[in-house]
Amino acid sequence: MTPSQAAPPYRATDRTVPTRARERASYDRELVHSILDETSVCHLGFVRDGAPVVLPTLYGRVGDVLYVHGSTGSRPLRMAGQADPGLEVCLTVTHVDGLVLARSAFHHSINYRSVVVHGTARQVTDPEEKRSALDALVDHVVPGRSSDSRPANAKELAATAVLRLDLDEVSAKVRTGGPGDDPEDLALPYWTGVVPVVRGYGAPVAAEDLDPSVPLPAYLSAL
C-alpha cells in the first residue's frame, strides 16, 4: 500500500488520549490491527448493577469490527441484546514483549503493545453475519481451522450469542527500548537491560480417540 493509499488513522478522543506517556499512543490503523491480530484473548469491561466487571474472552477481527462470543445466558450478552442501544464496553488487548530491568526499582518497566477500544457492543442477530463472525473467531485462534471442522448446527447457534463492536474509538500504546535510569544511578553495580518475552507453540498432541489415519493439518504445522 502506497502512502497515498494508506488507511486513515483512527480519530483521537478524550477517552483514547492517555494521561501519561502520550508520546507512546498511536492511532495508526495498521498498527492497531496488527496488535489485535497477534492474539485472541481480550478483556471486556462493562458496568453491571453499578459496579465494574472485566471478563477475559475470545474475540475475532473482520476489518474494522471485533466479534466477541459467549453463551446466550451470560450477563454481558443478555445486556447487549436488550431493547436499549446496546452495552457500553471497554475492550483491551495487551502483549508483553520484554521485562525492562533498571538499576533503580522505580524505573523497572515492561516493553508492551496494547490496544484499548471504547464503544457500544450490540448483539448480532443476522444469521449470516453470525455464522461469519463465528468462523472469524475460530480462525482468529487458529487460521484455517473453521474450514477444517464441523460448523455449528442450529441448536448450537441458538445457544451462542455474538457481540459486535465497531472499531471507531480506539488507540494503541507501545513501549520499546531499554531502561531509563537516572544519571546519578548509572554507576551503580546492578545488572540492567531487557529480558525478551517470546510467545511460542509446542508440538500438537492428538486426542486419544483420533483416528491415526487423520494427518496433522498443514495450518497446525505452520504454527
Secondary structure, 3 states (H helix, E strand, C coil): CCHHHCCCCCCCCCCCCCCCCHHHEECCHHHHHHHHHCCCEEEEEEEECCEEEEEEEEEEEECCEEEEEEECCCHHHHHHCCCCCCEEEEEEEEEEEEEEECCCHHHCEEEEEEEEEEEEEEECCCHHHHHHHHHHHHHHHCCCCHHHCCCCCHHHHHCEEEEEEECCEEEEEEECCCCCCCHHHCCCCCCCEEEECCCCCCCCCCCCCCCCCCCCCHHHHHC
